């Protein structure tokens, strides 16, 4: 069964299509958003993805990297990827300029259950670049705001300079997203919270039976987000996590991203917490 969204799969999932960088936007130190356009106009028009899915970005001579799609699922023509420099491929990507070409294949993987949680309150809890794969879900919630209850964004980073998409937060608040931010280390201009993301739960009054939690970020952060959610009687079935493991092929053949019985690239990256509960504390191997 194909992991690509309907209408988006190429003839072969191994085939990378050429795309060009249309814009570059520095978001934080070492993190940039790349807006890509597929060279094939017909494919660009047909490209669809679901919030939480990822693409494989390919640079000849360097290799591929799995990068979450961070743009609006309803926007056509441009595909956004927010990339943190972390390895050889992302270092090479950081040297590219507007107009340069690279390969793209996808989309791959599972998605945030934005349809299944209609009618519920939604808590989005994320840290650092973990906001990137949740940004498409936020766009979806805003576009269909009447279909959901209260929506909270609990977001943290190491410092105020490391927060992503801050120029959009006022628009999100105006659309009914209750945004709470925290940083590990503030500065003289920072007037917000100091501390880790899970402490932001102390500011919420949740109605547990109708609350779902979507979380992405460092695994230690997600473990404590889950702890706080469970302490407030949110059901395990209503907690969803996005895992980041070493995804090399996106099709589960190489086995690098296997975690317990699951392959993060094919069965994830988004999982119900209950499915990953026995494996969440395992180190990558």
N, C-alpha and C positions, 0 to 999 in steps of 0.2 A: 504494500500500500504506500502510495506516495506521501511524503511528509510535507509537500508543498501545498500552499493555499490553492483553492480551486482556480483554474485558469492561469496559474502562474508557472507551472512546472515546465521546464524545457524538455526537449525530446529525451535527453539523458540527464539525470541529476548530477552526473560527473562533469557535464559540459559547462564551462565558465563563459559567460557572455561579457563582452567588453562594455565598460561604462567609463564615463568621464566625470571628473570632479567639476561641479558647477560653482560651488562656493565652499569656503573654509571659515569656520567661526571658532576662535579660541574660547573655551568655556572656563577653564581653570588651568593652573600650571600642569603641563603635560597632558592635557585633555582637550581635544578638538572635535567639533562636529563637522562631518563631511557630507555635503549634499551631492549625491551621485545621480546621473542620468544615464540610462541604458542607451547605447548607440542605436540599437534596433528600435525604431519608433513604434512599430507594432507591438513588440514585446513590452516596451515601456508602458503602453496604454493598457495592456492586459495584466501587468504585474499587480498582484494582490498579496497582502500579508495580514496576519492576525496579530494583535498586540501580544508581545512576548516572544515572537519568533526571531530567528537570526538568519543572517547571510554568511557565506564564506567569501571573504575578500582575498583575491589572489594577486600576487606581485611576482612576475617571472623572475627567476633567479633567487627569490627569497622564500616563497612558499605561501601558505594560506593561513588565515586566522578567522575564527568564528567571532562575529561581531553582531551584537543585538541591533535590531532596527529601532531607531529612536524617533521616527517621524510620525506624522498623522496617518493612520491607515486609510483615511478617505481621500487623501491628497494624491493626485495622479502626476506622474512625470518625474518627480524627484524622490529619492530614497535617502533618508538620513541615517547616519551611523555616528554615534558619539564614541570616540576611541581614546583610550588611555595608553600612552606609550609604556609597554611592558616587556617587549621581546623583539626579536629580529624583524618580524613582519611589520609590527606597529612602528618600529623605529624607521624602517624604510618608508612606510606610509607617511610618516611625519615629514619626510623630505619632499613629498610631492607638492605640486602647486595646482592652482585652478587651471583646468584644461588638460591636465595629465590623465593618462588612461590606466585602468587596471581591470582585472577580471572579477566577475561577481557570479556566484551561483546560489540558488535558494529561491524562496525562503524555506527554512527547515524548522522542524521541532513543534512542540506543543505550545499552547497559548494560555494567557490569563482567561479565566472563566467568566468573561464579562456578561455573557448571556445567561449563564446559570445563576448568577447572583443578582439578577434583576429583582427589585423590590426590597433588597437588603441595604443596611448601612455598610459602608465599605471603609476599611482602614488600610491605607497604603503606607507601609513602613519600610524605609530604605535608607541606605548609607552610601555616601560617595557616588561613584559612577553607577551604583545600583539603581539610581533613579532613571537611567537611560532606558532600560527595557520596560519600565513602568510608565514612561511618558506617553507611549501610544495608548495605553489603557486610560490614562487621565484624559486624553483627547476624546476617547470614546465616551467616557462617563460625562464629560461636559456636553458633548453633542446630544446625548440621550439623558440629560440630567433629570428629566421628569420620571424616568424609569427606576431611579434609585432613591434611597433614603439619604441620610447624612453621609458625606464623604470627607474623610480626614486624610491629609498628607502629613506624615511624621517623617521628617527628613533631617539627616545629620551629615556632617563632614568634619574633617580634621580642623579646618579653620574657615573663617568667612570667605577667604579667597578660593577655597576648594568647592564651594557650593555651585551646583550647575543650574542653568536656566533661570537665574534669579530675575531676569528681565521679564519673565512670563508670570511670575507669582501673583502680581496684582490682577492680571487677567483671570487667572485660575480662581482667585478669591472672589472676584466679581461674578464668576460663573457658579459659585456655591461650593467651592472646595475650601475646607477649613485647613489652612496651612500652618503647621508648627515646625520651626526649625531649631536645631541645636548644633553646637560645634564643640569639639574637644578643647580647643584653645581659642579664646576670643582676642580682640584687640581693643584699642581705645574707642573705635567707632561702633563696636558690636553691642547692641542693646538686647539681644535675644538670650536664649537659654545656653547654659554651659553644661555639657555632659553628653552621655550616650543616648542613642535613639530610644531604647526601651523606657527611659525615665519619662518620656513624653506621654506614655500611657497613663501616668498619674494624673494628667490634666483632663483625661477623658471620662465621660459618664456613658458607658456603653450599655446598650440593650443586647445582652449576649445572644439570646435566641435568634435575633435578626441581624447579627453582625458577622461579616466575613473579613479576613485579614489577608492581604497580598503583600509579600515581603521579598526583598532582594537586597543583597549586599554581602559583606564578609560573613562567613558561616557562623562565627562567634556572635555577631550581632543578631543574625536570624534566630539562633538558639535562644537568646534572651528575649527577643520579640515574641517568640512562640511561648516562652515561659510566662510572660506578662499577659498574653492573650488567654492562655489556659487558666491563669490565676483569676481572670475575670469571667470565667465560665464560657468562653467562646469554644464551640465544639471543634474537635480536631478535624472533622470533615469540612469545616468552613475556613481552614487555614491553608494557604497555598504559598509555595516557595519556588524561587527560581535558582537552580543550581548552576554553578560555574565549574566545570571540570575540563580536562584537557581534550577538547573536541578536535580531532584531526581530519576526519573524513566526512562527518555530518550524516553518515548513513549506517552507522553501527558496525561496519565491517572491520575497522582497525582495532577496536576494543579498548582504545586508550581511555575512553570516558565511562567505562563500565563501573557502576556503583551498585553493589549487591546484584540483584537480578536484572537491573535496568541499565539501559544505555542513555546517558544524559542527552546525547544529540538527537536520538530518535524518540525516546519515550518522554523526554523533557524538552527544553530545560525547565518548564513549569510542571510541578508535581503537586498533588494533594499532600499535605504534610503527613497524613497517616501512612501513605505509601512509602515515604522516605524516613519515617521515624526511626527504624532500627539502624539506619545507615548514615544519619546526618552527622554523627560524631566521628565517622571514619576518615582517616587521612587518605589523601590521594595516593594511589599506588599503581 
